[in-house]
């Protein structure tokens, strides 16, 4: 016990100082203000945690500083919005996506083909590039005239801002479904399949290094392909039915679907990013930094091009949107009955989705990932790999596959954060940046590769910001004077940096980080 | 004689440094073979080159009749090579049990090998729930060897097992290592010639990145001139 205290003296001192500050800050305000500020802090902390935890998992195992993490958080929000507000666009995209990706699931076939002597020597160097260009041309040609119902950023009445506003008023009307006019549907599907397969094959030709074993082709090699292709065709046939179903479904379920789609896209994007762009650069860490920074900029510009620059908010699901009779709710039972958007707690009026649901989801994710890390084989490999990657490889474990899984998991967490932020703080092109900075500060405070550290740091950052914002409104009375000090808004970001600096001065590896 | 491992004239670079400049190691199946040589001669790099942790630029590594140089380390290890690195590389954040379980290549490996492992290193059974960071040096060494035994490995590469251990523990290890060769072939890097000479049947001496001499250990023991020249005082 005494040994524990001696070893962690600095940490204990800091934690008690922080607790003291917290108590002081709490006693300086009315109970309703305190409740609101506390819950808001936890809410911001939870969203920050969703960014920070993924970032730190990726950095810990892969040594990759994924500077695009904030942008992926933002993309999650926009994807969630699209599914939630414009299911027709989402459904139209399913067929092309499924069919293009199905080509990639034939990877065993491509690997076998790529070992053929036909593709050896100089041909092996040129062919992949020809293939990629050709595939891109085919896909571009097909997708350009493929009918996808979409909003129009240029026309205000048709822009995401207006659509979002109308949807929040319960007046969302989907335009008539887009139809094939320039291209025969059969040709379109075949083109997508050919383009996707050619792309996958060209990428397989890049494969270097000696294979442990050439995969044997059997029915299993084609199973995934067949399933995805069939799914693509089914989406194609039942396109309108599916759109009508999603447009008619209760918004609570639709939000859940939107969240799942956003997380799934995050996982897919993460896996794609790791296998194509990050993997070739493990030997050149600086280039990785450049690539992720570049991707972040590209991501922001793409979001601007597709969804436009103005900010808008995703309407809240019906369960959290009520304002009429019985609202604000006075208890959770009340809320369940009237579906209020707000609730009175200790006289403070809190927004249920923002200040209760998000922290709860944050805790659930915290526990779920913790269980994954501590109890599963994947978690065991991650914990071992963070310490000594080479030894994990020497045990015969395919670390690359684990890298891809962790990258995908990390990005999935970020997009989950994004989709939760969409109805609470709203969508903007720069939402990713601000959360990314928060997350980096949280990680520096908590310890860069420590999972509990990410949680602690995020909560500290969230609370500190919200308390300072609140004191900016009510003012701090300085003792023994009659001055009332109101921290101005620019102090909010500065305060977290200040906290970081102070903590790093006394504990250079963060609160819960490993001492190097 | 049947060789399970045949390293043929490998050259390995680390950065710009030409560390291995022609190493040949032949390991007869079922034997214990020692890699001998001074500090920095390239013994550890030889083991790493076999496993693909550093890739040889030239030469061949033939394991069980197939060329493995250039393959990815985890593919090589999965062919049945266990590695006990210098400084043990125990996973600190994992418990002793997890350190063993992570080495499973098939489900149930650990359950099957448990008995054998605990018969070799009874101490580990008592420490099973302790975290890797709380083990002493000797316990870590035993765990590192035990970890290499969990999967079905036909070849074990053991780097400096006696380094930094108390004599009592070295004795315990010397009892355990011969038992390993009942199931696998062992390649042992060992600074302590006394230990190596008692454990191994064959030897290869590596000097400045080249293999300079090999043969049967019992011939080397009497060859004081060679011992003095390559290994310093015996």
Interface residues (C-beta under 8 A of the other chain):
Chain A: X209 X210 X211 X212 X377 X380 X381 X383 X384 X386 X387 X388 X390 X391 X392 X393 X394 X395 X396 X397 X398 X399 X400
Chain B: X51 X53 X70 X71 X72 X73 X74 X75 X77 X78 X79 X81 X83 X85 X89 X91 X92 X93 X94 X98 X101 X102 X103 X105 X147 X151
